[in-house]
Amino acid sequence: MLTYKPLFKLLIDLNMKEKVLAQKAGISPATIAKMKHDNAVISSTILAKICIVLKCKFDDIMEIKL
């Protein structure tokens, strides 16, 4: 199962609102909302945009739970 819970924890740690992340990354707020659901399919391009804004790696914003 793929989860983006680490992203939302990171946003809390950085005191950044989802809307601000969406604006800075140039993505839709609906995409961020979609990521709240486990196994959401998000393109690597969007994930890269998020990582660039947050200055992190893919494994900092998502994880695979076995």
VEXKOLLO-767003 format. One record per residue: residue in one letter; z, x negated, y negated of N, C-alpha, C in turn. Coordinates in nm, 3 decimals. Each point is the difference from the previous one (the first is absolute). Layout:
BEGIN
residuo:n_Z:n_X:n_Y:ca_Z:ca_X:ca_Y:c_Z:c_X:c_Y
A:Z:X:Y:Z:X:Y:Z:X:Y
...
***
This chain:
BEGIN
residuo:n_Z:n_X:n_Y:ca_Z:ca_X:ca_Y:c_Z:c_X:c_Y
M:0.000:-0.085:0.117:0.000:0.085:-0.117:0.000:-0.090:-0.124
L:-0.083:0.033:-0.095:-0.010:-0.074:-0.125:0.080:0.074:-0.107
T:0.080:-0.074:-0.074:0.080:0.061:-0.105:-0.007:-0.086:-0.128
Y:0.006:0.068:-0.112:-0.002:-0.067:-0.131:0.138:0.005:-0.066
K:0.104:0.024:0.077:0.135:0.006:-0.055:0.040:-0.127:-0.073
P:-0.044:-0.118:0.047:0.033:-0.122:-0.077:-0.054:0.003:-0.143
L:-0.115:0.065:-0.021:-0.055:0.012:-0.135:0.096:0.076:-0.090
F:0.049:0.113:0.048:0.087:0.084:-0.082:0.136:-0.066:-0.024
K:0.047:-0.079:0.098:0.123:-0.076:-0.021:-0.024:-0.107:-0.105
L:-0.117:-0.066:0.005:-0.033:-0.103:-0.098:-0.009:0.059:-0.141
L:-0.059:0.118:-0.011:-0.008:0.066:-0.131:0.139:0.028:-0.056
I:0.091:0.042:0.085:0.138:0.024:-0.044:0.063:-0.131:-0.046
D:-0.019:-0.107:0.080:0.057:-0.130:-0.035:-0.056:-0.052:-0.133
L:-0.127:0.029:-0.027:-0.064:-0.045:-0.123:0.020:0.098:-0.115
N:0.065:0.113:0.029:0.021:0.105:-0.100:-0.134:0.046:-0.060
M:-0.099:0.018:0.088:-0.133:0.043:-0.044:-0.030:0.138:0.057
K:-0.048:0.087:-0.085:-0.036:0.135:0.044:-0.138:-0.003:0.067
E:-0.019:0.093:0.093:-0.126:0.010:0.073:-0.117:0.019:-0.096
K:0.020:0.081:-0.102:-0.107:0.027:-0.097:-0.042:-0.127:-0.073
V:0.097:-0.084:-0.032:-0.030:-0.127:-0.068:-0.079:-0.092:0.093
L:0.039:-0.006:0.126:-0.074:-0.080:0.097:-0.144:0.048:0.010
A:-0.019:0.131:0.010:-0.134:0.056:0.010:-0.085:-0.039:-0.120
Q:0.057:0.009:-0.119:-0.073:-0.036:-0.122:-0.036:-0.147:-0.002
K:0.096:-0.086:0.030:-0.024:-0.145:-0.004:-0.100:-0.044:0.107
A:0.003:0.067:0.116:-0.089:-0.038:0.110:-0.136:0.068:-0.011
G:-0.011:0.098:-0.089:-0.126:0.072:-0.016:-0.032:0.089:0.119
I:0.106:0.061:0.055:-0.019:0.091:0.113:0.060:0.136:-0.035
S:-0.033:0.098:0.080:0.045:0.136:-0.023:0.148:0.016:0.039
P:0.076:0.075:-0.080:0.137:0.032:0.041:0.003:0.075:0.134
A:-0.106:0.073:0.030:-0.009:0.070:0.128:-0.003:-0.098:0.117
T:-0.059:-0.115:-0.021:-0.003:-0.103:0.105:0.140:-0.050:0.028
I:0.078:-0.021:-0.105:0.139:-0.043:0.018:0.077:0.109:0.075
A:-0.020:0.125:-0.037:0.067:0.111:0.067:-0.039:0.006:0.148
K:-0.127:-0.026:0.029:-0.049:0.001:0.139:0.071:-0.107:0.083
M:0.036:-0.110:-0.064:0.065:-0.110:0.071:0.141:0.034:0.045
K:0.055:0.109:-0.047:0.133:0.041:0.043:0.000:0.056:0.142
H:-0.118:0.029:0.051:-0.013:0.052:0.135:-0.030:-0.113:0.097
D:0.075:-0.006:0.111:-0.025:-0.101:0.100:-0.141:0.012:0.054
N:-0.060:-0.113:0.031:-0.136:-0.011:0.054:-0.109:0.040:-0.099
A:0.031:0.003:-0.128:-0.102:0.030:-0.101:-0.104:-0.113:0.002
V:-0.127:0.039:-0.008:-0.108:-0.098:0.000:-0.033:-0.035:-0.144
I:0.028:-0.125:-0.036:-0.023:-0.050:-0.135:-0.090:-0.124:0.012
S:-0.103:-0.007:-0.083:-0.094:-0.112:0.011:0.066:-0.132:-0.038
S:-0.053:-0.106:0.056:0.054:-0.133:-0.030:-0.023:-0.035:-0.147
T:-0.103:0.055:-0.062:-0.026:-0.024:-0.142:0.115:0.054:-0.085
I:0.044:0.120:0.032:0.111:0.062:-0.075:0.129:-0.077:0.026
L:0.023:-0.038:0.125:0.120:-0.077:0.032:-0.001:-0.133:-0.076
A:-0.117:-0.062:-0.010:-0.011:-0.127:-0.073:0.031:0.020:-0.148
K:-0.049:0.110:-0.059:0.028:0.028:-0.141:0.150:0.014:-0.023
I:0.067:0.069:0.092:0.145:0.017:-0.011:0.070:-0.135:0.010
C:-0.042:-0.081:0.096:0.062:-0.132:0.018:-0.021:-0.090:-0.121
I:-0.116:0.009:-0.062:-0.027:-0.080:-0.119:0.096:0.039:-0.113
V:0.016:0.130:-0.020:0.090:0.047:-0.107:0.144:-0.040:0.029
L:0.042:0.014:0.125:0.139:-0.029:0.036:0.024:-0.147:0.033
K:-0.109:-0.080:0.004:0.010:-0.142:0.034:0.069:-0.020:0.135
C:-0.057:0.068:0.100:0.059:-0.006:0.134:-0.111:-0.006:0.106
K:0.041:-0.001:0.127:-0.094:-0.002:0.112:0.000:0.137:0.068
F:-0.101:0.021:0.084:-0.012:0.128:0.073:0.130:0.033:0.074
D:0.058:-0.098:0.066:0.120:0.030:0.080:0.122:0.029:-0.085
D:-0.011:-0.015:-0.134:0.109:0.039:-0.089:-0.005:0.149:-0.034
I:-0.116:0.065:0.025:-0.013:0.140:-0.038:-0.024:0.093:0.119
M:-0.020:-0.055:0.117:-0.022:0.085:0.118:0.052:-0.070:0.124
E:0.025:0.080:0.103:0.044:-0.059:0.128:-0.047:0.088:0.114
I:-0.012:-0.065:0.113:-0.037:0.072:0.123:0.126:0.013:0.084
K:0.035:0.122:0.032:0.117:0.025:0.085:-0.049:0.030:0.141
L:0.047:-0.079:0.094:-0.040:0.019:0.140:0.094:0.089:0.073
***
